[in-house]
Amino acid sequence: MPVTRYKPEVLDELARHGLRPLPSTDAARLREQVNDLYRIEIRTLRDRCRAGELSMKELPAHVIELRKRYLLLSIPLANWTE
């Protein structure tokens, strides 16, 4: 089983999302999990907008904030490891 050394800042970001990988955890699998969490949150925003909890004018600010929390998704997998 290959051993992966994740960069400390990547581990910090993963921990923010409740993920604590082992050295044997595949980076691609972790990215899929983070992406799944992002998709759940973006769908929740959409549903809140449809329910009238957020206006269409408020939605972009919430989406931008969400993207900032999931910045890890914009980093190529090759840059997640040392």
C-alpha positions in Angstrom: 0.0 0.0 0.0 1.6 3.3 -1.0 2.3 5.9 1.7 1.2 9.5 1.0 2.6 12.5 2.8 0.1 15.3 2.7 1.2 18.9 3.0 0.3 20.3 6.5 -1.9 23.0 5.0 -3.8 20.4 3.1 -4.3 18.3 6.3 -5.5 21.5 8.0 -8.1 22.1 5.3 -9.2 18.5 5.3 -9.6 18.6 9.1 -11.9 21.7 8.7 -14.2 19.4 6.7 -14.0 16.5 9.3 -11.5 14.4 7.2 -8.4 13.0 8.9 -6.6 10.9 6.3 -4.2 8.1 7.0 -0.9 7.9 5.1 -2.5 5.1 3.1 -5.6 7.2 2.1 -5.7 8.0 -1.6 -5.7 11.7 -2.4 -8.3 11.3 -5.2 -10.7 9.7 -2.8 -10.3 12.5 -0.4 -10.9 15.0 -3.2 -14.1 13.2 -4.1 -15.3 13.4 -0.4 -14.6 17.1 -0.2 -16.4 17.6 -3.5 -19.4 15.6 -2.2 -19.5 17.9 0.9 -19.3 21.0 -1.4 -22.1 19.7 -3.6 -24.3 19.1 -0.6 -23.8 22.6 0.7 -24.3 24.2 -2.8 -27.6 22.3 -3.2 -28.6 23.4 0.3 -28.1 27.0 -0.8 -30.1 26.4 -3.9 -32.9 24.9 -1.9 -32.9 27.8 0.6 -33.1 30.2 -2.3 -36.1 28.3 -3.8 -37.8 28.2 -0.4 -37.5 32.0 -0.2 -34.9 32.0 2.7 -32.4 33.8 0.5 -33.1 36.2 -2.3 -31.5 35.9 -5.7 -29.4 39.0 -4.8 -28.0 37.3 -1.7 -27.2 34.0 -3.3 -23.9 35.1 -5.1 -22.4 36.3 -1.8 -23.2 33.0 -0.2 -21.8 31.0 -3.1 -18.5 33.0 -3.0 -18.2 32.4 0.7 -18.8 28.7 0.1 -16.2 28.6 -2.6 -13.7 30.1 -0.2 -14.4 27.4 2.4 -13.7 24.8 -0.3 -10.6 26.4 -1.8 -8.9 23.0 -1.6 -11.0 21.9 -4.6 -9.2 24.4 -6.8 -5.7 23.0 -5.9 -4.5 20.2 -8.2 -4.1 16.9 -6.5 -0.4 16.8 -7.3 0.0 19.9 -5.0 -1.7 18.1 -2.1 1.3 16.0 -1.3 5.0 16.5 -0.5 
